[in-house]
Amino acid sequence: MIEVVFGGAELRAVTPLLVVVVTAMISLLYEVFNEDHSDPARPVWLSLVGIVGGIVATVALWENGHSAFHGTFALDGVSAFTNVVCLLAAGLSLLMAPGYLTSIGVRAREFYPLVLLAASGMMVMGGARDLIVLFLGIEIMSIAAYVLAGIHRTDVKSGEAALKYFLLGAFATGFLLYGIAILYGATGSTGYDAIAAALPKASKLLVLGGVALLIVALGFKVSAVPFHFWAPDVYQGAPTSVTALMAVGIKAAAVVGFARLFIVALAPLHQDWAMVVWWLAVLTMTVGNVTAVAQNNVKRMLAYSSIAHAGYLLAAIVAGTPRGGGAVLFYLLAYTFMNVGAFAVVISLGRKGEANEQFDDYAGLASRQPLIAAAMVLFMLSLTGIPPLVGFVGKLYLIEAIVQAGYIWLAVIMVLNSAISAYYYLRLIFEMYMRDPAGPASAMEPAPLLIACLLLATVGTIFFGIFPDAPLDFARNSFLALR
Amino acid sequence: MNVPVENYLVLAALIFAIGCAGVLTRRNFIVILMSVELMLNAVNLTFVALSRQLVSMDGQMIVFFVMTVAAAEVAVGLAIFLAIYSQRRTVNADEISLLRW
């Protein structure tokens, strides 16, 4: 007989989650009963309170080795780090939303609570120590994300993005669940610790079948090649603030879910899954980078670049070591700042009726808006991996972990891929600084909240590039404590 | 009559494969969604059969989660279909290709 418990340990584990979810509910109800729609930026404040509250609760309550609900959910170092990264991503995309949504004519005020609900799903994924909790986290996050992708109701591209994301997401859910069912049949449990303990005695054929299905489903969520077909379309069609959330937050949560499942629960099978994930990582980074070179739309280029970055992250998961896990967590933090920053720049160039997302629209930006152009240079250099920015440090530690685990060729391929990526990142800088502006100068002033978002992203990109030690040590130690 | 667990598992695998084929070959959103539901119900059958085989209640509990999530997913999915239909007057996936598929 299993005793139903909801004591101090349980409450502690879910408090950050509760803060975020309750804020979302309050915000939703408030918007239903509030008739005053004069200030589009007002609903964002309550949501930001939820984000900050979630981060504060996480920082105050996390503890290594902590787990609750019969070991199915944890608030340990790994999930604390994930919580902070995902809430940061959600907070930054909230900051860029009000001005942008007004300019494209979206009045849907449920946008803000939906971002919080998506963030709560990401937090569940980060703390999941049981396949069913992982499944619930993925679904809480995805269902909110399907709605967010289609929030621009009058725009055909946004609707199309929501449709493609939904259909392929639901398809992937089927694979995820079937994989869980097979692993449950083979090991008799869905908890990570119990699975790891039962693996040596389980039927190898069944287990490998289940793991293959899980790789397909999670590969879809992290947009790994060959399960990436939805990503460019959805990223390009969705409103840009939602794209930023998907490219950063959803990817971070999915990668951490992937890493915890494979490094903890499936550690005894490392030899078997490492080869598959090795190929997945190589394909993902190569196809992502090569296709990004051919793009003329900046948002689509960033979508392919985000596929390539998923490949780098998968490569460090191949290592299967705590060092690799720590490098993955740190890179997610780095990626949050630099990629959200890039999307904020994309938003700041859009004007009513014209998105200005083509490479040509960036021509001569340096003379029109020198500060924004300079910020974009920073984000592009960081994404390429140029010192002393955070992208360089993150990539360095990824490669270090991969080499240390003995995957020399993987590291070589990753470095070559970084070289390819330099082409399209630097091409944007070339457009901004070396070419004359095509159209008349833009008189549009970015909204104050968008400036705050850009500033935060810039500071994060520079600060953690120069002082990476604190978050890096934290990330490594939290993965060491998992064993 | 005692039906061995293998029969349930094979049946579920067949239903899953049929659902999978439906998603890949059909072009009508509604039929694709129905095929996805078929896949999820195949998984439910697997869970229940395994639950009896392993003599653990976990499998049957999971089915409740799956059904709840599937219901939420259908609600959101149909809303998205309606939004698309009011814009384009179509439920055919081939006609939805402003962005390259």
Contacts between the chains, C-beta under 8 A, distances in Angstrom:
chain1	res1	chain2	res2	distance
A	132	B	62	5.6
A	132	B	65	6.1
A	135	B	65	7.2
A	135	B	69	7.5
A	136	B	65	6.5
A	136	B	69	7.2
A	139	B	69	4.7
A	139	B	72	7.4
A	139	B	73	7.2
A	143	B	72	5.6
A	143	B	73	6.3
A	143	B	76	5.4
A	146	B	76	5.3
A	146	B	77	7.6
A	146	B	80	6.6
A	147	B	76	6.0
A	147	B	79	7.7
A	147	B	80	8.0
A	150	B	80	5.6
A	150	B	83	6.1
A	153	B	83	5.9
A	154	B	87	7.8
A	156	B	87	5.5
A	156	B	88	6.9
A	156	B	98	6.0
A	157	B	98	5.8
A	157	B	99	6.3
A	159	B	80	7.2
A	159	B	83	5.4
A	159	B	84	4.9
A	159	B	87	5.7
A	159	B	88	8.0
A	160	B	84	7.4
A	160	B	96	5.3
A	160	B	97	8.0
A	160	B	98	5.7
A	160	B	99	5.9
A	161	B	99	7.2
A	162	B	80	4.9
A	162	B	83	7.5
A	163	B	29	7.0
A	163	B	80	5.7
A	163	B	81	7.5
A	163	B	84	5.6
A	163	B	93	8.0
A	163	B	96	6.2
A	164	B	96	7.9
A	164	B	99	7.8
A	164	B	101	7.6
A	166	B	76	6.9
A	166	B	77	5.4
A	166	B	80	5.4
A	167	B	23	7.7
A	167	B	29	6.9
A	167	B	32	5.7
A	167	B	33	7.6
A	167	B	36	7.9
A	167	B	77	7.9
A	167	B	93	7.6
A	170	B	33	7.1
A	170	B	36	4.5
A	170	B	73	5.7
A	170	B	77	6.7
A	171	B	23	5.3
A	171	B	36	6.0
A	171	B	39	7.8
A	173	B	36	7.6
A	173	B	40	7.3
A	173	B	69	7.7
A	173	B	73	7.2
A	174	B	16	7.3
A	174	B	19	6.8
A	174	B	20	7.3
A	174	B	36	5.9
A	174	B	39	3.5
A	174	B	40	5.9
A	174	B	43	6.9
A	177	B	40	6.5
A	177	B	43	4.2
A	177	B	66	6.2
A	178	B	16	6.0
A	178	B	39	7.3
A	178	B	42	7.4
A	178	B	43	5.2
A	178	B	46	7.1
A	180	B	43	8.0
A	180	B	62	7.7
A	181	B	43	5.3
A	181	B	46	4.3
A	181	B	47	5.4
A	181	B	50	6.7
A	181	B	59	8.0
A	182	B	46	7.7
A	184	B	47	7.1
A	184	B	50	5.9
A	184	B	54	8.0
A	184	B	58	7.1
A	184	B	59	6.4
A	184	B	62	7.6
A	185	B	9	7.7
A	185	B	46	7.3
A	185	B	50	4.4
A	185	B	53	7.5
A	185	B	54	7.5
A	188	B	54	5.1
A	188	B	56	6.7
A	189	B	58	7.2
A	190	B	58	6.4
A	190	B	62	7.2
A	229	B	101	7.2
A	232	B	99	7.8
A	232	B	100	7.8
A	233	B	99	4.1
A	233	B	100	6.7
A	233	B	101	7.1
A	236	B	99	6.0
A	237	B	98	7.9
A	237	B	99	5.4
